[in-house]
Every structure is written in C-alpha cells, then in structure tokens.
Amino acid sequence: MSNWHFGEFLWAMLVFFFWFMIIWMFIAVFADIFRRDDLSGWGKAGWIVLIVVLPLLGILIYLIARPKVPMEGWAAGPPPRQGSADEIAKAAQLLESGKITQAEYEKLKQRALG
C-alpha cells in the first residue's frame, strides 16, 4: 500500500463506495419485495429474477415502477397517542355541546391526566 499514489487511493475508495452502495440497495429492495403483501408469489419471483440478473437496472426499475403502499399496509404500530391537553379539550367540547355529563367529563379528564 505504500507505493499507492493519493489519486489511486481515492479511486479505490470511490469504487468501494459504489460497490457497497449497490449491495446495500440490492438487500433493501430484496427485503422490500418480500415484505409487501400486495405482490403475488409470481410477482415477487419476477422482481427477484430481474434484480439478480440486472442488479442496478432492476433496482432502478423496481424503485420507479412499484406501486405506493397505503400507510395501513405497513406494520408501523399503533397511531401516536394524543396529548393530554388535546384529550381534555375534546372532552370540554363534548361537555359544552351537551353530549356528555359533568361526571363523564371528569372521568375523561382523569383518564387523560393519569
């Protein structure tokens, strides 16, 4: 390594970066294909064959052509919890409109604070 010039070292680092990037994209797309519920088995097989035979082109085609997945299609977990102030404000609106009683309002308020 001591006889390498700085330009050769930079070129080697650039080549390594691009190889690493292609391998990373291959793994990410491969995982995305198997995670999707909207693709049939044959569809998944077709995409896998395409990205194995033509890695860079197959990955780019997949990223451009794949349909969008609605948010409920992902296992993102439960929606974020609202803040206590929001829950109390909604309960106060329900109380003012007469849809709940004062006792129900107090119960909702205690649940939001607790």
Phi and psi restraints in degrees (range 20) as a CNS / XPLOR table:
assign (resid 1 and name C) (resid 2 and name N)
       (resid 2 and name CA) (resid 2 and name C) 1.0 -71.7 20.0 2
assign (resid 2 and name N) (resid 2 and name CA)
       (resid 2 and name C) (resid 3 and name N) 1.0 -19.4 20.0 2
assign (resid 2 and name C) (resid 3 and name N)
       (resid 3 and name CA) (resid 3 and name C) 1.0 -94.5 20.0 2
assign (resid 3 and name N) (resid 3 and name CA)
       (resid 3 and name C) (resid 4 and name N) 1.0 9.3 20.0 2
assign (resid 3 and name C) (resid 4 and name N)
       (resid 4 and name CA) (resid 4 and name C) 1.0 -79.4 20.0 2
assign (resid 4 and name N) (resid 4 and name CA)
       (resid 4 and name C) (resid 5 and name N) 1.0 143.1 20.0 2
assign (resid 4 and name C) (resid 5 and name N)
       (resid 5 and name CA) (resid 5 and name C) 1.0 -89.1 20.0 2
assign (resid 5 and name N) (resid 5 and name CA)
       (resid 5 and name C) (resid 6 and name N) 1.0 162.6 20.0 2
assign (resid 5 and name C) (resid 6 and name N)
       (resid 6 and name CA) (resid 6 and name C) 1.0 -61.6 20.0 2
assign (resid 6 and name N) (resid 6 and name CA)
       (resid 6 and name C) (resid 7 and name N) 1.0 -38.8 20.0 2
assign (resid 6 and name C) (resid 7 and name N)
       (resid 7 and name CA) (resid 7 and name C) 1.0 -63.7 20.0 2
assign (resid 7 and name N) (resid 7 and name CA)
       (resid 7 and name C) (resid 8 and name N) 1.0 -39.0 20.0 2
assign (resid 7 and name C) (resid 8 and name N)
       (resid 8 and name CA) (resid 8 and name C) 1.0 -65.9 20.0 2
assign (resid 8 and name N) (resid 8 and name CA)
       (resid 8 and name C) (resid 9 and name N) 1.0 -39.3 20.0 2
assign (resid 8 and name C) (resid 9 and name N)
       (resid 9 and name CA) (resid 9 and name C) 1.0 -63.8 20.0 2
assign (resid 9 and name N) (resid 9 and name CA)
       (resid 9 and name C) (resid 10 and name N) 1.0 -44.8 20.0 2
assign (resid 9 and name C) (resid 10 and name N)
       (resid 10 and name CA) (resid 10 and name C) 1.0 -62.3 20.0 2
assign (resid 10 and name N) (resid 10 and name CA)
       (resid 10 and name C) (resid 11 and name N) 1.0 -41.5 20.0 2
assign (resid 10 and name C) (resid 11 and name N)
       (resid 11 and name CA) (resid 11 and name C) 1.0 -62.9 20.0 2
assign (resid 11 and name N) (resid 11 and name CA)
       (resid 11 and name C) (resid 12 and name N) 1.0 -42.8 20.0 2
assign (resid 11 and name C) (resid 12 and name N)
       (resid 12 and name CA) (resid 12 and name C) 1.0 -63.5 20.0 2
assign (resid 12 and name N) (resid 12 and name CA)
       (resid 12 and name C) (resid 13 and name N) 1.0 -39.8 20.0 2
assign (resid 12 and name C) (resid 13 and name N)
       (resid 13 and name CA) (resid 13 and name C) 1.0 -66.6 20.0 2
assign (resid 13 and name N) (resid 13 and name CA)
       (resid 13 and name C) (resid 14 and name N) 1.0 -39.1 20.0 2
assign (resid 13 and name C) (resid 14 and name N)
       (resid 14 and name CA) (resid 14 and name C) 1.0 -65.0 20.0 2
assign (resid 14 and name N) (resid 14 and name CA)
       (resid 14 and name C) (resid 15 and name N) 1.0 -44.1 20.0 2
assign (resid 14 and name C) (resid 15 and name N)
       (resid 15 and name CA) (resid 15 and name C) 1.0 -62.3 20.0 2
assign (resid 15 and name N) (resid 15 and name CA)
       (resid 15 and name C) (resid 16 and name N) 1.0 -44.1 20.0 2
assign (resid 15 and name C) (resid 16 and name N)
       (resid 16 and name CA) (resid 16 and name C) 1.0 -60.5 20.0 2
assign (resid 16 and name N) (resid 16 and name CA)
       (resid 16 and name C) (resid 17 and name N) 1.0 -42.6 20.0 2
assign (resid 16 and name C) (resid 17 and name N)
       (resid 17 and name CA) (resid 17 and name C) 1.0 -60.3 20.0 2
assign (resid 17 and name N) (resid 17 and name CA)
       (resid 17 and name C) (resid 18 and name N) 1.0 -46.3 20.0 2
assign (resid 17 and name C) (resid 18 and name N)
       (resid 18 and name CA) (resid 18 and name C) 1.0 -68.5 20.0 2
assign (resid 18 and name N) (resid 18 and name CA)
       (resid 18 and name C) (resid 19 and name N) 1.0 -36.9 20.0 2
assign (resid 18 and name C) (resid 19 and name N)
       (resid 19 and name CA) (resid 19 and name C) 1.0 -63.5 20.0 2
assign (resid 19 and name N) (resid 19 and name CA)
       (resid 19 and name C) (resid 20 and name N) 1.0 -44.3 20.0 2
assign (resid 19 and name C) (resid 20 and name N)
       (resid 20 and name CA) (resid 20 and name C) 1.0 -62.4 20.0 2
assign (resid 20 and name N) (resid 20 and name CA)
       (resid 20 and name C) (resid 21 and name N) 1.0 -41.0 20.0 2
assign (resid 20 and name C) (resid 21 and name N)
       (resid 21 and name CA) (resid 21 and name C) 1.0 -64.4 20.0 2
assign (resid 21 and name N) (resid 21 and name CA)
       (resid 21 and name C) (resid 22 and name N) 1.0 -41.7 20.0 2
assign (resid 21 and name C) (resid 22 and name N)
       (resid 22 and name CA) (resid 22 and name C) 1.0 -66.1 20.0 2
assign (resid 22 and name N) (resid 22 and name CA)
       (resid 22 and name C) (resid 23 and name N) 1.0 -42.3 20.0 2
assign (resid 22 and name C) (resid 23 and name N)
       (resid 23 and name CA) (resid 23 and name C) 1.0 -63.6 20.0 2
assign (resid 23 and name N) (resid 23 and name CA)
       (resid 23 and name C) (resid 24 and name N) 1.0 -42.3 20.0 2
assign (resid 23 and name C) (resid 24 and name N)
       (resid 24 and name CA) (resid 24 and name C) 1.0 -62.6 20.0 2
assign (resid 24 and name N) (resid 24 and name CA)
       (resid 24 and name C) (resid 25 and name N) 1.0 -44.7 20.0 2
assign (resid 24 and name C) (resid 25 and name N)
       (resid 25 and name CA) (resid 25 and name C) 1.0 -63.7 20.0 2
assign (resid 25 and name N) (resid 25 and name CA)
       (resid 25 and name C) (resid 26 and name N) 1.0 -39.2 20.0 2
assign (resid 25 and name C) (resid 26 and name N)
       (resid 26 and name CA) (resid 26 and name C) 1.0 -59.5 20.0 2
assign (resid 26 and name N) (resid 26 and name CA)
       (resid 26 and name C) (resid 27 and name N) 1.0 -47.2 20.0 2
assign (resid 26 and name C) (resid 27 and name N)
       (resid 27 and name CA) (resid 27 and name C) 1.0 -65.1 20.0 2
assign (resid 27 and name N) (resid 27 and name CA)
       (resid 27 and name C) (resid 28 and name N) 1.0 -42.4 20.0 2
assign (resid 27 and name C) (resid 28 and name N)
       (resid 28 and name CA) (resid 28 and name C) 1.0 -64.7 20.0 2
assign (resid 28 and name N) (resid 28 and name CA)
       (resid 28 and name C) (resid 29 and name N) 1.0 -43.1 20.0 2
assign (resid 28 and name C) (resid 29 and name N)
       (resid 29 and name CA) (resid 29 and name C) 1.0 -69.8 20.0 2
assign (resid 29 and name N) (resid 29 and name CA)
       (resid 29 and name C) (resid 30 and name N) 1.0 -39.9 20.0 2
assign (resid 29 and name C) (resid 30 and name N)
       (resid 30 and name CA) (resid 30 and name C) 1.0 -57.6 20.0 2
assign (resid 30 and name N) (resid 30 and name CA)
       (resid 30 and name C) (resid 31 and name N) 1.0 -46.3 20.0 2
assign (resid 30 and name C) (resid 31 and name N)
       (resid 31 and name CA) (resid 31 and name C) 1.0 -65.8 20.0 2
assign (resid 31 and name N) (resid 31 and name CA)
       (resid 31 and name C) (resid 32 and name N) 1.0 -39.7 20.0 2
assign (resid 31 and name C) (resid 32 and name N)
       (resid 32 and name CA) (resid 32 and name C) 1.0 -63.7 20.0 2
assign (resid 32 and name N) (resid 32 and name CA)
       (resid 32 and name C) (resid 33 and name N) 1.0 -38.9 20.0 2
assign (resid 32 and name C) (resid 33 and name N)
       (resid 33 and name CA) (resid 33 and name C) 1.0 -63.0 20.0 2
assign (resid 33 and name N) (resid 33 and name CA)
       (resid 33 and name C) (resid 34 and name N) 1.0 -44.0 20.0 2
assign (resid 33 and name C) (resid 34 and name N)
       (resid 34 and name CA) (resid 34 and name C) 1.0 -75.8 20.0 2
assign (resid 34 and name N) (resid 34 and name CA)
       (resid 34 and name C) (resid 35 and name N) 1.0 -22.0 20.0 2
assign (resid 34 and name C) (resid 35 and name N)
       (resid 35 and name CA) (resid 35 and name C) 1.0 -78.0 20.0 2
assign (resid 35 and name N) (resid 35 and name CA)
       (resid 35 and name C) (resid 36 and name N) 1.0 -24.2 20.0 2
assign (resid 35 and name C) (resid 36 and name N)
       (resid 36 and name CA) (resid 36 and name C) 1.0 -71.8 20.0 2
assign (resid 36 and name N) (resid 36 and name CA)
       (resid 36 and name C) (resid 37 and name N) 1.0 136.5 20.0 2
assign (resid 36 and name C) (resid 37 and name N)
       (resid 37 and name CA) (resid 37 and name C) 1.0 -95.3 20.0 2
assign (resid 37 and name N) (resid 37 and name CA)
       (resid 37 and name C) (resid 38 and name N) 1.0 -14.5 20.0 2
assign (resid 37 and name C) (resid 38 and name N)
       (resid 38 and name CA) (resid 38 and name C) 1.0 -87.8 20.0 2
assign (resid 38 and name N) (resid 38 and name CA)
       (resid 38 and name C) (resid 39 and name N) 1.0 -2.2 20.0 2
assign (resid 38 and name C) (resid 39 and name N)
       (resid 39 and name CA) (resid 39 and name C) 1.0 -101.6 20.0 2
assign (resid 39 and name N) (resid 39 and name CA)
       (resid 39 and name C) (resid 40 and name N) 1.0 139.5 20.0 2
assign (resid 39 and name C) (resid 40 and name N)
       (resid 40 and name CA) (resid 40 and name C) 1.0 -77.3 20.0 2
assign (resid 40 and name N) (resid 40 and name CA)
       (resid 40 and name C) (resid 41 and name N) 1.0 172.5 20.0 2
assign (resid 40 and name C) (resid 41 and name N)
       (resid 41 and name CA) (resid 41 and name C) 1.0 -60.5 20.0 2
assign (resid 41 and name N) (resid 41 and name CA)
       (resid 41 and name C) (resid 42 and name N) 1.0 -41.6 20.0 2
assign (resid 41 and name C) (resid 42 and name N)
       (resid 42 and name CA) (resid 42 and name C) 1.0 -67.8 20.0 2
assign (resid 42 and name N) (resid 42 and name CA)
       (resid 42 and name C) (resid 43 and name N) 1.0 -36.6 20.0 2
assign (resid 42 and name C) (resid 43 and name N)
       (resid 43 and name CA) (resid 43 and name C) 1.0 -63.8 20.0 2
assign (resid 43 and name N) (resid 43 and name CA)
       (resid 43 and name C) (resid 44 and name N) 1.0 -43.2 20.0 2
assign (resid 43 and name C) (resid 44 and name N)
       (resid 44 and name CA) (resid 44 and name C) 1.0 -63.2 20.0 2
assign (resid 44 and name N) (resid 44 and name CA)
       (resid 44 and name C) (resid 45 and name N) 1.0 -43.1 20.0 2
assign (resid 44 and name C) (resid 45 and name N)
       (resid 45 and name CA) (resid 45 and name C) 1.0 -62.6 20.0 2
assign (resid 45 and name N) (resid 45 and name CA)
       (resid 45 and name C) (resid 46 and name N) 1.0 -41.6 20.0 2
assign (resid 45 and name C) (resid 46 and name N)
       (resid 46 and name CA) (resid 46 and name C) 1.0 -62.2 20.0 2
assign (resid 46 and name N) (resid 46 and name CA)
       (resid 46 and name C) (resid 47 and name N) 1.0 -43.7 20.0 2
assign (resid 46 and name C) (resid 47 and name N)
       (resid 47 and name CA) (resid 47 and name C) 1.0 -65.3 20.0 2
assign (resid 47 and name N) (resid 47 and name CA)
       (resid 47 and name C) (resid 48 and name N) 1.0 -40.8 20.0 2
assign (resid 47 and name C) (resid 48 and name N)
       (resid 48 and name CA) (resid 48 and name C) 1.0 -62.2 20.0 2
assign (resid 48 and name N) (resid 48 and name CA)
       (resid 48 and name C) (resid 49 and name N) 1.0 -45.2 20.0 2
assign (resid 48 and name C) (resid 49 and name N)
       (resid 49 and name CA) (resid 49 and name C) 1.0 -59.7 20.0 2
assign (resid 49 and name N) (resid 49 and name CA)
       (resid 49 and name C) (resid 50 and name N) 1.0 -43.2 20.0 2
assign (resid 49 and name C) (resid 50 and name N)
       (resid 50 and name CA) (resid 50 and name C) 1.0 -62.4 20.0 2
assign (resid 50 and name N) (resid 50 and name CA)
       (resid 50 and name C) (resid 51 and name N) 1.0 -45.0 20.0 2
assign (resid 50 and name C) (resid 51 and name N)
       (resid 51 and name CA) (resid 51 and name C) 1.0 -76.5 20.0 2
assign (resid 51 and name N) (resid 51 and name CA)
       (resid 51 and name C) (resid 52 and name N) 1.0 -19.1 20.0 2
assign (resid 51 and name C) (resid 52 and name N)
       (resid 52 and name CA) (resid 52 and name C) 1.0 -80.1 20.0 2
assign (resid 52 and name N) (resid 52 and name CA)
       (resid 52 and name C) (resid 53 and name N) 1.0 -41.3 20.0 2
assign (resid 52 and name C) (resid 53 and name N)
       (resid 53 and name CA) (resid 53 and name C) 1.0 -73.9 20.0 2
assign (resid 53 and name N) (resid 53 and name CA)
       (resid 53 and name C) (resid 54 and name N) 1.0 -45.0 20.0 2
assign (resid 53 and name C) (resid 54 and name N)
       (resid 54 and name CA) (resid 54 and name C) 1.0 -125.3 20.0 2
assign (resid 54 and name N) (resid 54 and name CA)
       (resid 54 and name C) (resid 55 and name N) 1.0 80.4 20.0 2
assign (resid 54 and name C) (resid 55 and name N)
       (resid 55 and name CA) (resid 55 and name C) 1.0 -55.6 20.0 2
assign (resid 55 and name N) (resid 55 and name CA)
       (resid 55 and name C) (resid 56 and name N) 1.0 -59.6 20.0 2
assign (resid 55 and name C) (resid 56 and name N)
       (resid 56 and name CA) (resid 56 and name C) 1.0 -67.3 20.0 2
assign (resid 56 and name N) (resid 56 and name CA)
       (resid 56 and name C) (resid 57 and name N) 1.0 -46.0 20.0 2
assign (resid 56 and name C) (resid 57 and name N)
       (resid 57 and name CA) (resid 57 and name C) 1.0 -65.9 20.0 2
assign (resid 57 and name N) (resid 57 and name CA)
       (resid 57 and name C) (resid 58 and name N) 1.0 -41.9 20.0 2
assign (resid 57 and name C) (resid 58 and name N)
       (resid 58 and name CA) (resid 58 and name C) 1.0 -62.5 20.0 2
assign (resid 58 and name N) (resid 58 and name CA)
       (resid 58 and name C) (resid 59 and name N) 1.0 -40.6 20.0 2
assign (resid 58 and name C) (resid 59 and name N)
       (resid 59 and name CA) (resid 59 and name C) 1.0 -64.6 20.0 2
assign (resid 59 and name N) (resid 59 and name CA)
       (resid 59 and name C) (resid 60 and name N) 1.0 -45.0 20.0 2
assign (resid 59 and name C) (resid 60 and name N)
       (resid 60 and name CA) (resid 60 and name C) 1.0 -64.2 20.0 2
assign (resid 60 and name N) (resid 60 and name CA)
       (resid 60 and name C) (resid 61 and name N) 1.0 -42.2 20.0 2
assign (resid 60 and name C) (resid 61 and name N)
       (resid 61 and name CA) (resid 61 and name C) 1.0 -62.5 20.0 2
assign (resid 61 and name N) (resid 61 and name CA)
       (resid 61 and name C) (resid 62 and name N) 1.0 -42.9 20.0 2
assign (resid 61 and name C) (resid 62 and name N)
       (resid 62 and name CA) (resid 62 and name C) 1.0 -61.9 20.0 2
assign (resid 62 and name N) (resid 62 and name CA)
       (resid 62 and name C) (resid 63 and name N) 1.0 -45.5 20.0 2
assign (resid 62 and name C) (resid 63 and name N)
       (resid 63 and name CA) (resid 63 and name C) 1.0 -65.8 20.0 2
assign (resid 63 and name N) (resid 63 and name CA)
       (resid 63 and name C) (resid 64 and name N) 1.0 -30.6 20.0 2
assign (resid 63 and name C) (resid 64 and name N)
       (resid 64 and name CA) (resid 64 and name C) 1.0 -81.2 20.0 2
assign (resid 64 and name N) (resid 64 and name CA)
       (resid 64 and name C) (resid 65 and name N) 1.0 -41.0 20.0 2
assign (resid 64 and name C) (resid 65 and name N)
       (resid 65 and name CA) (resid 65 and name C) 1.0 -91.8 20.0 2
assign (resid 65 and name N) (resid 65 and name CA)
       (resid 65 and name C) (resid 66 and name N) 1.0 -15.9 20.0 2
assign (resid 65 and name C) (resid 66 and name N)
       (resid 66 and name CA) (resid 66 and name C) 1.0 -67.9 20.0 2
assign (resid 66 and name N) (resid 66 and name CA)
       (resid 66 and name C) (resid 67 and name N) 1.0 140.2 20.0 2
assign (resid 66 and name C) (resid 67 and name N)
       (resid 67 and name CA) (resid 67 and name C) 1.0 -73.5 20.0 2
assign (resid 67 and name N) (resid 67 and name CA)
       (resid 67 and name C) (resid 68 and name N) 1.0 153.6 20.0 2
assign (resid 67 and name C) (resid 68 and name N)
       (resid 68 and name CA) (resid 68 and name C) 1.0 -70.6 20.0 2
assign (resid 68 and name N) (resid 68 and name CA)
       (resid 68 and name C) (resid 69 and name N) 1.0 144.1 20.0 2
assign (resid 68 and name C) (resid 69 and name N)
       (resid 69 and name CA) (resid 69 and name C) 1.0 -103.6 20.0 2
assign (resid 69 and name N) (resid 69 and name CA)
       (resid 69 and name C) (resid 70 and name N) 1.0 128.3 20.0 2
assign (resid 69 and name C) (resid 70 and name N)
       (resid 70 and name CA) (resid 70 and name C) 1.0 -62.6 20.0 2
assign (resid 70 and name N) (resid 70 and name CA)
       (resid 70 and name C) (resid 71 and name N) 1.0 154.0 20.0 2
assign (resid 70 and name C) (resid 71 and name N)
       (resid 71 and name CA) (resid 71 and name C) 1.0 -58.4 20.0 2
assign (resid 71 and name N) (resid 71 and name CA)
       (resid 71 and name C) (resid 72 and name N) 1.0 -31.9 20.0 2
assign (resid 71 and name C) (resid 72 and name N)
       (resid 72 and name CA) (resid 72 and name C) 1.0 -71.9 20.0 2
assign (resid 72 and name N) (resid 72 and name CA)
       (resid 72 and name C) (resid 73 and name N) 1.0 -11.6 20.0 2
assign (resid 72 and name C) (resid 73 and name N)
       (resid 73 and name CA) (resid 73 and name C) 1.0 -75.4 20.0 2
assign (resid 73 and name N) (resid 73 and name CA)
       (resid 73 and name C) (resid 74 and name N) 1.0 -20.1 20.0 2
assign (resid 73 and name C) (resid 74 and name N)
       (resid 74 and name CA) (resid 74 and name C) 1.0 -93.4 20.0 2
assign (resid 74 and name N) (resid 74 and name CA)
       (resid 74 and name C) (resid 75 and name N) 1.0 149.5 20.0 2
assign (resid 74 and name C) (resid 75 and name N)
       (resid 75 and name CA) (resid 75 and name C) 1.0 -86.7 20.0 2
assign (resid 75 and name N) (resid 75 and name CA)
       (resid 75 and name C) (resid 76 and name N) 1.0 67.4 20.0 2
assign (resid 75 and name C) (resid 76 and name N)
       (resid 76 and name CA) (resid 76 and name C) 1.0 -86.3 20.0 2
assign (resid 76 and name N) (resid 76 and name CA)
       (resid 76 and name C) (resid 77 and name N) 1.0 -4.9 20.0 2
assign (resid 76 and name C) (resid 77 and name N)
       (resid 77 and name CA) (resid 77 and name C) 1.0 90.6 20.0 2
assign (resid 77 and name N) (resid 77 and name CA)
       (resid 77 and name C) (resid 78 and name N) 1.0 -174.9 20.0 2
assign (resid 77 and name C) (resid 78 and name N)
       (resid 78 and name CA) (resid 78 and name C) 1.0 -69.6 20.0 2
assign (resid 78 and name N) (resid 78 and name CA)
       (resid 78 and name C) (resid 79 and name N) 1.0 156.0 20.0 2
assign (resid 78 and name C) (resid 79 and name N)
       (resid 79 and name CA) (resid 79 and name C) 1.0 -64.7 20.0 2
assign (resid 79 and name N) (resid 79 and name CA)
       (resid 79 and name C) (resid 80 and name N) 1.0 154.7 20.0 2
assign (resid 79 and name C) (resid 80 and name N)
       (resid 80 and name CA) (resid 80 and name C) 1.0 -63.0 20.0 2
assign (resid 80 and name N) (resid 80 and name CA)
       (resid 80 and name C) (resid 81 and name N) 1.0 144.3 20.0 2
assign (resid 80 and name C) (resid 81 and name N)
       (resid 81 and name CA) (resid 81 and name C) 1.0 -74.0 20.0 2
assign (resid 81 and name N) (resid 81 and name CA)
       (resid 81 and name C) (resid 82 and name N) 1.0 140.0 20.0 2
assign (resid 81 and name C) (resid 82 and name N)
       (resid 82 and name CA) (resid 82 and name C) 1.0 -72.8 20.0 2
assign (resid 82 and name N) (resid 82 and name CA)
       (resid 82 and name C) (resid 83 and name N) 1.0 157.5 20.0 2
assign (resid 82 and name C) (resid 83 and name N)
       (resid 83 and name CA) (resid 83 and name C) 1.0 -72.8 20.0 2
assign (resid 83 and name N) (resid 83 and name CA)
       (resid 83 and name C) (resid 84 and name N) 1.0 159.8 20.0 2
assign (resid 83 and name C) (resid 84 and name N)
       (resid 84 and name CA) (resid 84 and name C) 1.0 -60.8 20.0 2
assign (resid 84 and name N) (resid 84 and name CA)
       (resid 84 and name C) (resid 85 and name N) 1.0 -38.5 20.0 2
assign (resid 84 and name C) (resid 85 and name N)
       (resid 85 and name CA) (resid 85 and name C) 1.0 -63.8 20.0 2
assign (resid 85 and name N) (resid 85 and name CA)
       (resid 85 and name C) (resid 86 and name N) 1.0 -39.4 20.0 2
assign (resid 85 and name C) (resid 86 and name N)
       (resid 86 and name CA) (resid 86 and name C) 1.0 -64.3 20.0 2
assign (resid 86 and name N) (resid 86 and name CA)
       (resid 86 and name C) (resid 87 and name N) 1.0 -42.8 20.0 2
assign (resid 86 and name C) (resid 87 and name N)
       (resid 87 and name CA) (resid 87 and name C) 1.0 -65.4 20.0 2
assign (resid 87 and name N) (resid 87 and name CA)
       (resid 87 and name C) (resid 88 and name N) 1.0 -40.7 20.0 2
assign (resid 87 and name C) (resid 88 and name N)
       (resid 88 and name CA) (resid 88 and name C) 1.0 -67.2 20.0 2
assign (resid 88 and name N) (resid 88 and name CA)
       (resid 88 and name C) (resid 89 and name N) 1.0 -39.0 20.0 2
assign (resid 88 and name C) (resid 89 and name N)
       (resid 89 and name CA) (resid 89 and name C) 1.0 -64.1 20.0 2
assign (resid 89 and name N) (resid 89 and name CA)
       (resid 89 and name C) (resid 90 and name N) 1.0 -40.6 20.0 2
assign (resid 89 and name C) (resid 90 and name N)
       (resid 90 and name CA) (resid 90 and name C) 1.0 -65.7 20.0 2
assign (resid 90 and name N) (resid 90 and name CA)
       (resid 90 and name C) (resid 91 and name N) 1.0 -40.1 20.0 2
assign (resid 90 and name C) (resid 91 and name N)
       (resid 91 and name CA) (resid 91 and name C) 1.0 -64.9 20.0 2
assign (resid 91 and name N) (resid 91 and name CA)
       (resid 91 and name C) (resid 92 and name N) 1.0 -37.7 20.0 2
assign (resid 91 and name C) (resid 92 and name N)
       (resid 92 and name CA) (resid 92 and name C) 1.0 -65.4 20.0 2
assign (resid 92 and name N) (resid 92 and name CA)
       (resid 92 and name C) (resid 93 and name N) 1.0 -38.4 20.0 2
assign (resid 92 and name C) (resid 93 and name N)
       (resid 93 and name CA) (resid 93 and name C) 1.0 -64.1 20.0 2
assign (resid 93 and name N) (resid 93 and name CA)
       (resid 93 and name C) (resid 94 and name N) 1.0 -40.5 20.0 2
assign (resid 93 and name C) (resid 94 and name N)
       (resid 94 and name CA) (resid 94 and name C) 1.0 -64.7 20.0 2
assign (resid 94 and name N) (resid 94 and name CA)
       (resid 94 and name C) (resid 95 and name N) 1.0 -37.6 20.0 2
assign (resid 94 and name C) (resid 95 and name N)
       (resid 95 and name CA) (resid 95 and name C) 1.0 -66.2 20.0 2
assign (resid 95 and name N) (resid 95 and name CA)
       (resid 95 and name C) (resid 96 and name N) 1.0 -44.2 20.0 2
assign (resid 95 and name C) (resid 96 and name N)
       (resid 96 and name CA) (resid 96 and name C) 1.0 -65.0 20.0 2
assign (resid 96 and name N) (resid 96 and name CA)
       (resid 96 and name C) (resid 97 and name N) 1.0 -34.4 20.0 2
assign (resid 96 and name C) (resid 97 and name N)
       (resid 97 and name CA) (resid 97 and name C) 1.0 -80.8 20.0 2
assign (resid 97 and name N) (resid 97 and name CA)
       (resid 97 and name C) (resid 98 and name N) 1.0 -7.2 20.0 2
assign (resid 97 and name C) (resid 98 and name N)
       (resid 98 and name CA) (resid 98 and name C) 1.0 84.3 20.0 2
assign (resid 98 and name N) (resid 98 and name CA)
       (resid 98 and name C) (resid 99 and name N) 1.0 13.1 20.0 2
assign (resid 98 and name C) (resid 99 and name N)
       (resid 99 and name CA) (resid 99 and name C) 1.0 -82.4 20.0 2
assign (resid 99 and name N) (resid 99 and name CA)
       (resid 99 and name C) (resid 100 and name N) 1.0 -20.4 20.0 2
assign (resid 99 and name C) (resid 100 and name N)
       (resid 100 and name CA) (resid 100 and name C) 1.0 -133.0 20.0 2
assign (resid 100 and name N) (resid 100 and name CA)
       (resid 100 and name C) (resid 101 and name N) 1.0 161.2 20.0 2
assign (resid 100 and name C) (resid 101 and name N)
       (resid 101 and name CA) (resid 101 and name C) 1.0 -90.2 20.0 2
assign (resid 101 and name N) (resid 101 and name CA)
       (resid 101 and name C) (resid 102 and name N) 1.0 171.9 20.0 2
assign (resid 101 and name C) (resid 102 and name N)
       (resid 102 and name CA) (resid 102 and name C) 1.0 -62.3 20.0 2
assign (resid 102 and name N) (resid 102 and name CA)
       (resid 102 and name C) (resid 103 and name N) 1.0 -38.4 20.0 2
assign (resid 102 and name C) (resid 103 and name N)
       (resid 103 and name CA) (resid 103 and name C) 1.0 -64.7 20.0 2
assign (resid 103 and name N) (resid 103 and name CA)
       (resid 103 and name C) (resid 104 and name N) 1.0 -41.7 20.0 2
assign (resid 103 and name C) (resid 104 and name N)
       (resid 104 and name CA) (resid 104 and name C) 1.0 -65.7 20.0 2
assign (resid 104 and name N) (resid 104 and name CA)
       (resid 104 and name C) (resid 105 and name N) 1.0 -37.3 20.0 2
assign (resid 104 and name C) (resid 105 and name N)
       (resid 105 and name CA) (resid 105 and name C) 1.0 -61.8 20.0 2
assign (resid 105 and name N) (resid 105 and name CA)
       (resid 105 and name C) (resid 106 and name N) 1.0 -45.6 20.0 2
assign (resid 105 and name C) (resid 106 and name N)
       (resid 106 and name CA) (resid 106 and name C) 1.0 -62.5 20.0 2
assign (resid 106 and name N) (resid 106 and name CA)
       (resid 106 and name C) (resid 107 and name N) 1.0 -39.5 20.0 2
assign (resid 106 and name C) (resid 107 and name N)
       (resid 107 and name CA) (resid 107 and name C) 1.0 -63.9 20.0 2
assign (resid 107 and name N) (resid 107 and name CA)
       (resid 107 and name C) (resid 108 and name N) 1.0 -44.5 20.0 2
assign (resid 107 and name C) (resid 108 and name N)
       (resid 108 and name CA) (resid 108 and name C) 1.0 -64.8 20.0 2
assign (resid 108 and name N) (resid 108 and name CA)
       (resid 108 and name C) (resid 109 and name N) 1.0 -38.2 20.0 2
assign (resid 108 and name C) (resid 109 and name N)
       (resid 109 and name CA) (resid 109 and name C) 1.0 -65.0 20.0 2
assign (resid 109 and name N) (resid 109 and name CA)
       (resid 109 and name C) (resid 110 and name N) 1.0 -43.6 20.0 2
assign (resid 109 and name C) (resid 110 and name N)
       (resid 110 and name CA) (resid 110 and name C) 1.0 -64.7 20.0 2
assign (resid 110 and name N) (resid 110 and name CA)
       (resid 110 and name C) (resid 111 and name N) 1.0 -38.7 20.0 2
assign (resid 110 and name C) (resid 111 and name N)
       (resid 111 and name CA) (resid 111 and name C) 1.0 -66.1 20.0 2
assign (resid 111 and name N) (resid 111 and name CA)
       (resid 111 and name C) (resid 112 and name N) 1.0 -38.7 20.0 2
assign (resid 111 and name C) (resid 112 and name N)
       (resid 112 and name CA) (resid 112 and name C) 1.0 -68.1 20.0 2
assign (resid 112 and name N) (resid 112 and name CA)
       (resid 112 and name C) (resid 113 and name N) 1.0 -37.1 20.0 2
assign (resid 112 and name C) (resid 113 and name N)
       (resid 113 and name CA) (resid 113 and name C) 1.0 -80.8 20.0 2
assign (resid 113 and name N) (resid 113 and name CA)
       (resid 113 and name C) (resid 114 and name N) 1.0 -23.3 20.0 2
